Amino acid sequence: MSTDASAGSARARAVADAVLYEGYLLYPYRANSRKNQSRWQFGVLGPEGAKAAGLGEDSRLAAQCLLADGQDASITLTLRFLQLQRRVAEDRDGNAVAELTVGAQSWVTWDEAVEREFVIGPLSVTDATQTLRTPGGVDVEELADAEGQRVGRLVRTRLPVEGELVVSVDRDGDYLRIGVEARNVGPAAADKDDAIARSLIGAHVIAETAGAQFVSLLEPPIEAEDAVARCAQHRCFPVLAGPPGDDSLLLISPIILYDHPEIAEQSDGPLFDSTEIDEILTLRVMTMTDEEKAQARATDARAAQIIDRCDAMTPESMQQLHGALRDPHLDLPRLVPEIPDGVDWWDPLADNAVAPESDAVSVQGVRVRKGSRVRLHPSRRADAQDLFFDGRIARVTSVHEDVDGDAHVGVVLEDDPAADLHEWYGRYLYFAPDEIEPLRSPEHGKEGPQWKPWE
């Protein structure tokens, strides 16, 4: 495997880990917190019939994606999920207790989780079915005090989990439609506790192909749009998971993501809280009392890691969590004001540099500003009169940007007898940059002036 391929796989796996543990444990990370007594996660595949009986969740998730056909293509699928592990604290007499303390360390009775992963492939791109069995088991951890005297134990119990991964392949024009379905095929559950103990929790699939490329279902090429529309999804959605430009990795996730997702570089570690804001949660952890932190550490080893990480946070790390300013309109036509050197665009001093009469916006590689001539192509139909402006020639009078960062171009119609009057007192028509076509110069013909776009 090349270095680039390894980096892409590591990136996809980091995002998959976030999906795996999303909602696993919520602030304040204590077992006695109400929101941690009724736990939830995405992508839970319950035993067959559990949903209909009101005991658990649907037993399957399924996705369809497109593969741009390649000679001798292969595909590797990795199914990942958590298996519930019940940890019961017992005293020296073997009696179950809510909490067991040995010296400065405590443990509470709690449901932990164990990561499970099954790799299937590389497979030729054909129909296939793979049964996946995770055995149950019992682990016992004896606990002793500083003198070596036995004071109790932790008993960890896992029930068997049975799954199945089904791959189906059919052709849709120039593409192969790949169907991936993960199922829980275990026996019916006796009750809710039994159902969750034999569920696949946080289930998701990483798909990797060699010799072909996956097609984005969010931004497909025009020629693939119809085939994408025929792809069906059930409780999940596949997105391109490698870095931009790498279409060989796909993450079939129970959480809706965008193509090429990544973990924010400012984040030092997972906090498990849905839609988490690292800085706020970190600050809240740092304000917990020593007793509350001890309770969190007694709840789960991963909670202890969060507490320790927050306690060790340096001022530099906290400053990094303060955030990064990202421009959501980076790829859209932007206003081009003459902001002085050394003044950032968000600085209030930059407001003094905004001049609608001289500012410009780039449209189709052409700088459009006051005096530019354009052809109108209204598409938003904000006004019924827009229908009458389609194809008309206009003269730009000003360029503006609103507080959301969207550019607006003010124009007057060139053949309007009152155009000069409208421009004089500021009665303009406004259009978005993608509703105008920059024009170059007039060519006079029998039908009068005709304007050609820039070449």
C-alpha positions as CSV (number, residue, x, y, z in Angstrom):
1,M,0.0,0.0,0.0
2,S,1.4,3.4,-0.9
3,T,1.9,6.2,1.5
4,D,-0.9,8.2,0.0
5,A,-3.3,5.2,0.2
6,S,-2.3,4.7,3.9
7,A,-3.0,8.4,4.6
8,G,-6.4,8.2,3.0
9,S,-7.3,5.0,4.9
10,A,-6.2,6.6,8.2
11,R,-8.3,9.6,7.4
12,A,-11.4,7.5,6.7
13,R,-10.8,5.4,9.8
14,A,-10.5,8.5,12.0
15,V,-13.9,9.7,10.8
16,A,-15.3,6.2,11.2
17,D,-14.1,6.1,14.8
18,A,-16.1,9.3,15.5
19,V,-19.2,7.7,14.0
20,L,-18.6,4.5,16.0
21,Y,-18.6,6.4,19.3
22,E,-20.9,9.3,18.6
23,G,-23.3,9.4,21.6
24,Y,-21.5,6.6,23.5
25,L,-21.2,8.7,26.6
26,L,-22.4,12.3,27.2
27,Y,-21.2,15.1,29.5
28,P,-20.9,15.0,32.5
29,Y,-19.7,11.5,31.7
30,R,-21.1,10.0,34.9
31,A,-23.3,6.8,35.2
32,N,-25.6,8.6,37.6
33,S,-26.3,11.4,35.1
34,R,-29.9,11.0,33.8
35,K,-28.9,11.3,30.1
36,N,-26.4,8.5,30.6
37,Q,-28.9,6.2,32.2
38,S,-30.9,6.0,29.0
39,R,-28.1,5.7,26.4
40,W,-28.4,5.9,22.7
41,Q,-26.2,5.7,19.6
42,F,-26.6,5.9,15.8
43,G,-26.5,2.7,13.7
44,V,-27.9,0.2,16.1
45,L,-28.8,-3.1,14.4
46,G,-31.1,-5.0,16.8
47,P,-32.0,-8.7,16.6
48,E,-34.6,-9.7,14.1
49,G,-38.1,-8.8,15.2
50,A,-36.9,-6.4,18.0
51,K,-38.2,-3.3,16.3
52,A,-41.7,-4.8,15.7
53,A,-41.8,-6.1,19.3
54,G,-40.8,-2.7,20.7
55,L,-37.7,-4.1,22.2
56,G,-35.0,-2.6,20.0
57,E,-34.1,-1.1,16.6
58,D,-34.3,-2.2,13.0
59,S,-32.1,-5.2,12.2
60,R,-30.5,-3.8,9.0
61,L,-29.0,-0.9,7.2
62,A,-28.5,-0.9,3.5
63,A,-26.9,1.4,0.9
64,Q,-26.4,1.5,-2.8
65,C,-23.5,3.3,-4.5
66,L,-22.0,3.6,-8.0
67,L,-18.7,2.4,-9.2
68,A,-17.2,3.8,-12.4
69,D,-16.4,0.5,-14.2
70,G,-12.8,-0.5,-14.2
71,Q,-11.1,-3.6,-15.6
72,D,-10.3,-6.2,-13.0
73,A,-11.7,-4.0,-10.2
74,S,-12.0,-5.3,-6.7
75,I,-13.6,-4.1,-3.5
76,T,-12.8,-4.6,0.2
77,L,-15.5,-4.1,2.8
78,T,-14.9,-3.5,6.5
79,L,-17.8,-3.8,8.9
80,R,-17.2,-2.1,12.2
81,F,-19.4,-1.9,15.3
82,L,-19.5,-2.0,19.1
83,Q,-20.4,-5.1,21.1
84,L,-22.0,-4.4,24.5
85,Q,-20.1,-5.6,27.5
86,R,-21.9,-5.6,30.9
87,R,-19.5,-4.8,33.8
88,V,-20.8,-5.8,37.2
89,A,-18.9,-4.8,40.4
90,E,-19.0,-7.5,43.1
91,D,-17.8,-7.3,46.7
92,R,-15.5,-9.9,48.3
93,D,-18.6,-12.1,49.0
94,G,-19.6,-12.1,45.4
95,N,-22.6,-9.8,45.8
96,A,-23.3,-7.3,43.0
97,V,-22.9,-3.7,44.2
98,A,-23.6,-0.3,42.5
99,E,-20.0,0.9,43.2
100,L,-16.8,-0.7,44.4
101,T,-13.9,1.4,45.8
102,V,-10.3,0.2,46.3
103,G,-8.0,2.9,47.6
104,A,-8.4,6.0,45.3
105,Q,-10.0,4.0,42.5
106,S,-13.7,3.3,42.1
107,W,-15.7,1.3,39.6
108,V,-19.5,1.3,39.1
109,T,-21.7,-1.3,37.5
110,W,-21.9,-0.1,33.9
111,D,-22.3,-1.2,30.2
112,E,-19.0,-0.9,28.4
113,A,-18.3,-1.5,24.7
114,V,-15.8,-3.6,22.8
115,E,-14.8,-2.7,19.2
116,R,-15.4,-5.3,16.6
117,E,-14.2,-5.3,13.0
118,F,-14.6,-7.7,10.1
119,V,-12.7,-7.3,6.9
120,I,-14.1,-9.0,3.8
121,G,-12.1,-9.0,0.6
122,P,-10.6,-8.1,-1.6
123,L,-13.5,-9.4,-3.6
124,S,-14.2,-9.4,-7.3
125,V,-17.1,-7.1,-8.0
126,T,-19.8,-9.8,-7.8
127,D,-22.7,-10.8,-5.5
128,A,-21.5,-12.2,-2.2
129,T,-22.8,-13.0,1.3
130,Q,-20.6,-13.3,4.4
131,T,-21.8,-14.5,7.8
132,L,-20.0,-12.8,10.8
133,R,-20.1,-14.2,14.3
134,T,-18.9,-12.6,17.4
135,P,-18.8,-15.0,20.4
136,G,-20.0,-14.1,23.9
137,G,-17.8,-14.5,26.9
138,V,-17.2,-13.8,30.6
139,D,-14.0,-12.0,31.9
140,V,-13.2,-11.7,35.6
141,E,-10.9,-9.1,37.0
142,E,-9.9,-9.6,40.7
143,L,-9.4,-6.4,42.8
144,A,-7.1,-6.2,45.8
145,D,-6.1,-3.5,48.2
146,A,-2.6,-2.1,48.9
147,E,-1.9,-5.1,51.2
148,G,-2.9,-7.6,48.5
149,Q,-6.1,-8.6,50.2
150,R,-8.9,-9.4,47.8
151,V,-11.7,-6.9,48.1
152,G,-13.9,-7.7,45.2
153,R,-14.0,-8.2,41.4
154,L,-15.3,-6.9,38.1
155,V,-17.3,-9.4,36.0
156,R,-17.6,-8.5,32.3
157,T,-20.2,-10.4,30.3
158,R,-20.8,-10.4,26.6
159,L,-23.6,-12.1,24.7
160,P,-22.9,-13.5,21.2
161,V,-23.7,-11.2,18.2
162,E,-24.5,-12.7,14.8
163,G,-24.3,-10.5,11.6
164,E,-24.4,-10.9,7.9
165,L,-22.9,-8.7,5.1
166,V,-24.6,-9.0,1.7
167,V,-23.1,-7.5,-1.5
168,S,-25.2,-7.2,-4.7
169,V,-24.0,-5.9,-8.1
170,D,-26.0,-4.9,-11.1
171,R,-25.2,-2.6,-14.1
172,D,-26.8,0.8,-14.7
173,G,-25.5,2.2,-18.0
174,D,-21.8,2.9,-17.7
175,Y,-21.8,2.2,-14.0
176,L,-22.0,-0.7,-11.6
177,R,-24.5,-0.3,-8.8
178,I,-23.1,-1.9,-5.6
179,G,-25.5,-2.8,-2.9
180,V,-24.2,-3.3,0.6
181,E,-26.5,-4.5,3.4
182,A,-25.5,-5.2,7.0
183,R,-27.9,-7.4,9.0
184,N,-28.3,-8.7,12.5
185,V,-29.4,-12.3,12.1
186,G,-29.3,-13.3,15.7
187,P,-32.3,-14.9,17.4
188,A,-35.3,-12.9,18.7
189,A,-34.7,-10.9,21.9
190,A,-36.4,-11.8,25.2
191,D,-36.5,-8.1,26.4
192,K,-34.9,-4.7,25.9
193,D,-31.8,-5.6,27.9
194,D,-31.3,-8.7,25.9
195,A,-31.9,-6.9,22.6
196,I,-29.2,-4.2,23.1
197,A,-26.8,-6.8,24.4
198,R,-27.0,-8.7,21.1
199,S,-27.1,-5.6,18.8
200,L,-24.5,-4.3,16.5
201,I,-24.0,-0.8,17.9
202,G,-22.7,2.1,15.8
203,A,-22.5,-0.1,12.8
204,H,-20.9,1.3,9.6
205,V,-19.0,0.0,6.6
206,I,-15.8,1.3,5.0
207,A,-15.6,0.3,1.3
208,E,-12.3,0.5,-0.6
209,T,-11.9,-0.3,-4.3
210,A,-8.9,-1.0,-6.5
211,G,-9.0,-0.6,-10.2
212,A,-12.1,1.7,-10.2
213,Q,-13.5,4.8,-8.6
214,F,-16.7,5.4,-6.6
215,V,-19.1,8.1,-7.8
216,S,-20.1,10.9,-5.4
217,L,-23.8,10.6,-4.6
218,L,-23.9,14.2,-3.3
219,E,-22.2,15.9,-6.3
220,P,-22.3,13.4,-9.2
221,P,-21.1,14.2,-12.7
222,I,-24.0,15.2,-15.0
223,E,-23.8,11.9,-16.9
224,A,-24.3,10.0,-13.6
225,E,-27.2,12.0,-12.1
226,D,-29.9,9.6,-13.3
227,A,-28.1,6.5,-12.1
228,V,-27.5,8.2,-8.7
229,A,-31.2,9.0,-8.4
230,R,-31.9,5.3,-8.7
231,C,-29.7,4.4,-5.7
232,A,-31.7,3.6,-2.6
233,Q,-30.5,4.0,1.0
234,H,-31.9,2.6,4.3
235,R,-30.7,4.1,7.6
236,C,-27.4,5.2,6.2
237,F,-25.7,7.2,3.5
238,P,-22.5,6.5,1.6
239,V,-20.0,9.4,1.1
240,L,-16.5,9.6,-0.4
241,A,-14.2,9.2,2.6
242,G,-10.7,9.7,1.3
243,P,-9.0,13.1,0.9
244,P,-10.2,15.4,-1.9
245,G,-9.2,13.8,-5.2
246,D,-9.3,10.3,-3.9
247,D,-12.5,8.5,-4.9
248,S,-11.4,5.0,-3.9
249,L,-12.8,5.1,-0.4
250,L,-16.4,5.1,0.7
251,L,-17.9,5.4,4.2
252,I,-21.4,4.0,4.6
253,S,-22.4,5.9,7.7
254,P,-25.6,6.0,9.9
255,I,-24.8,9.7,10.3
256,I,-25.2,12.0,7.3
257,L,-21.9,13.4,6.4
258,Y,-20.4,15.3,3.4
259,D,-17.9,14.0,0.9
260,H,-14.3,13.8,2.1
261,P,-15.1,14.4,5.8
262,E,-12.3,15.0,8.2
263,I,-11.7,15.5,11.9
264,A,-11.0,19.1,12.8
265,E,-7.3,19.5,13.4
266,Q,-8.0,21.6,16.5
267,S,-9.6,18.6,18.3
268,D,-7.2,16.8,20.6
269,G,-9.6,13.8,21.1
270,P,-13.2,12.6,21.0
271,L,-15.8,13.9,23.5
272,F,-18.6,11.7,22.2
273,D,-21.2,14.4,22.6
274,S,-23.5,14.9,19.5
275,T,-22.6,18.1,17.6
276,E,-19.9,18.7,20.2
277,I,-18.2,22.0,20.5
278,D,-14.8,21.0,21.9
279,E,-14.0,24.3,23.6
280,I,-17.3,24.5,25.5
281,L,-17.2,20.9,26.6
282,T,-13.6,21.1,27.7
283,L,-14.3,24.2,29.8
284,R,-17.2,22.5,31.4
285,V,-15.2,19.4,32.2
286,M,-12.5,21.7,33.8
287,T,-15.2,23.2,36.1
288,M,-16.3,19.8,37.5
289,T,-15.5,19.2,41.1
290,D,-12.9,16.5,42.1
291,E,-15.8,14.3,43.3
292,E,-17.6,14.6,40.0
293,K,-14.4,13.8,38.1
294,A,-13.9,10.7,40.3
295,Q,-17.4,9.6,39.5
296,A,-16.7,10.0,35.8
297,R,-13.5,8.0,36.0
298,A,-15.4,5.3,37.9
299,T,-17.9,5.1,35.1
300,D,-15.8,4.3,32.0
301,A,-12.2,4.1,31.0
302,R,-12.9,6.4,28.0
303,A,-14.5,8.9,30.4
304,A,-11.3,8.8,32.5
305,Q,-9.3,9.6,29.4
306,I,-11.4,12.7,28.7
307,I,-11.1,13.9,32.3
308,D,-7.3,13.4,32.2
309,R,-6.9,15.1,28.8
310,C,-8.9,18.1,29.9
311,D,-7.0,18.4,33.2
312,A,-3.7,18.4,31.3
313,M,-4.9,21.0,28.8
314,T,-2.3,23.7,28.3
315,P,-3.1,27.4,27.5
316,E,-1.8,26.8,24.0
317,S,-4.1,23.8,23.4
318,M,-7.0,25.8,24.8
319,Q,-6.2,28.7,22.5
320,Q,-6.2,26.3,19.6
321,L,-9.7,25.1,20.6
322,H,-10.9,28.6,20.4
323,G,-11.6,28.0,16.8
324,A,-10.6,28.8,13.3
325,L,-12.4,31.2,11.0
326,R,-13.6,29.5,7.8
327,D,-15.2,31.2,4.9
328,P,-18.4,29.3,3.9
329,H,-18.5,31.2,0.6
330,L,-15.0,30.5,-0.5
331,D,-16.0,28.9,-3.8
332,L,-18.6,31.5,-4.7
333,P,-18.1,34.8,-6.6
334,R,-16.8,37.2,-4.1
335,L,-16.8,41.0,-3.7
336,V,-13.4,42.6,-4.5
337,P,-13.2,45.7,-2.4
338,E,-9.9,47.6,-2.1
339,I,-9.1,46.8,1.5
340,P,-5.9,48.4,2.7
341,D,-2.9,46.1,3.2
342,G,-2.7,44.8,6.8
343,V,-6.4,45.1,7.4
344,D,-8.3,41.8,7.6
345,W,-11.7,41.6,5.9
346,W,-13.5,41.0,9.2
347,D,-11.9,44.0,10.9
348,P,-14.4,46.9,11.4
349,L,-11.9,49.2,9.7
350,A,-12.5,47.2,6.5
351,D,-16.0,48.6,6.4
352,N,-14.6,52.0,5.5
353,A,-13.0,50.4,2.4
354,V,-16.4,49.2,1.0
355,A,-17.5,51.3,-2.0
356,P,-20.3,49.9,-4.1
357,E,-19.6,52.2,-6.9
358,S,-16.1,50.9,-7.4
359,D,-16.1,47.4,-5.9
360,A,-16.2,44.4,-8.2
361,V,-17.1,40.7,-8.4
362,S,-15.5,38.0,-10.5
363,V,-18.0,36.3,-12.9
364,Q,-16.8,33.7,-15.3
365,G,-13.3,35.0,-14.8
366,V,-14.3,38.6,-15.7
367,R,-14.2,41.4,-13.1
368,V,-17.7,43.0,-13.2
369,R,-17.9,46.5,-11.7
370,K,-19.7,49.8,-12.2
371,G,-19.9,50.5,-16.0
372,S,-19.7,46.8,-17.0
373,R,-22.3,45.6,-19.5
374,V,-24.0,42.3,-18.8
375,R,-26.7,40.1,-20.2
376,L,-29.4,39.1,-17.6
377,H,-30.5,35.5,-17.0
378,P,-32.8,35.6,-13.9
379,S,-33.1,32.2,-12.3
380,R,-34.4,32.8,-8.8
381,R,-37.7,34.5,-9.9
382,A,-37.7,36.7,-6.9
383,D,-40.0,39.1,-8.8
384,A,-42.6,38.2,-11.5
385,Q,-41.0,41.0,-13.7
386,D,-37.8,38.9,-13.8
387,L,-39.5,37.0,-16.6
388,F,-39.3,40.1,-18.8
389,F,-35.6,40.7,-18.1
390,D,-34.3,37.4,-19.4
391,G,-31.8,38.1,-22.2
392,R,-31.9,41.9,-21.8
393,I,-28.7,43.9,-21.8
394,A,-28.0,45.9,-18.6
395,R,-25.3,48.3,-17.3
396,V,-23.8,47.6,-13.9
397,T,-24.3,50.5,-11.4
398,S,-22.9,49.0,-8.2
399,V,-21.7,45.8,-6.5
400,H,-22.7,45.0,-2.9
401,E,-22.2,42.2,-0.3
402,D,-24.7,41.4,2.4
403,V,-23.9,40.2,5.9
404,D,-24.1,36.6,4.8
405,G,-21.3,37.1,2.3
406,D,-23.5,36.9,-0.8
407,A,-22.7,39.3,-3.6
408,H,-25.5,41.4,-5.3
409,V,-25.0,43.3,-8.6
410,G,-27.1,46.4,-9.2
411,V,-28.0,47.2,-12.8
412,V,-30.2,49.4,-15.0
413,L,-31.5,48.2,-18.3
414,E,-29.6,49.6,-21.2
415,D,-32.6,50.1,-23.5
416,D,-34.7,51.7,-20.7
417,P,-35.3,55.4,-21.6
418,A,-35.3,56.2,-17.9
419,A,-32.0,54.3,-17.2
420,D,-30.0,57.5,-16.4
421,L,-32.8,58.7,-14.1
422,H,-32.9,55.4,-12.3
423,E,-29.2,55.4,-11.9
424,W,-29.2,59.0,-10.6
425,Y,-31.5,58.3,-7.7
426,G,-30.5,54.7,-7.1
427,R,-33.4,52.7,-8.3
428,Y,-31.5,49.6,-9.4
429,L,-32.5,46.0,-10.3
430,Y,-30.4,43.5,-8.3
431,F,-29.2,40.1,-9.5
432,A,-26.8,37.4,-8.2
433,P,-23.5,36.9,-10.0
434,D,-24.7,33.6,-11.4
435,E,-27.6,35.4,-13.0
436,I,-25.5,37.7,-15.2
437,E,-23.3,37.1,-18.2
438,P,-20.4,39.5,-18.7
439,L,-20.3,41.1,-22.2
440,R,-17.3,42.3,-24.1
441,S,-18.0,44.7,-26.9
442,P,-20.8,45.6,-29.4
443,E,-20.9,44.3,-32.9
444,H,-23.3,46.3,-35.1
445,G,-25.4,44.3,-37.5
446,K,-28.7,44.6,-39.4
447,E,-30.6,43.9,-36.2
448,G,-28.8,46.5,-34.2
449,P,-26.1,46.3,-31.5
450,Q,-25.3,42.7,-30.4
451,W,-23.1,42.0,-27.4
452,K,-20.8,39.1,-27.2
453,P,-19.6,37.4,-24.0
454,W,-15.9,37.4,-23.0
455,E,-14.0,34.5,-24.6
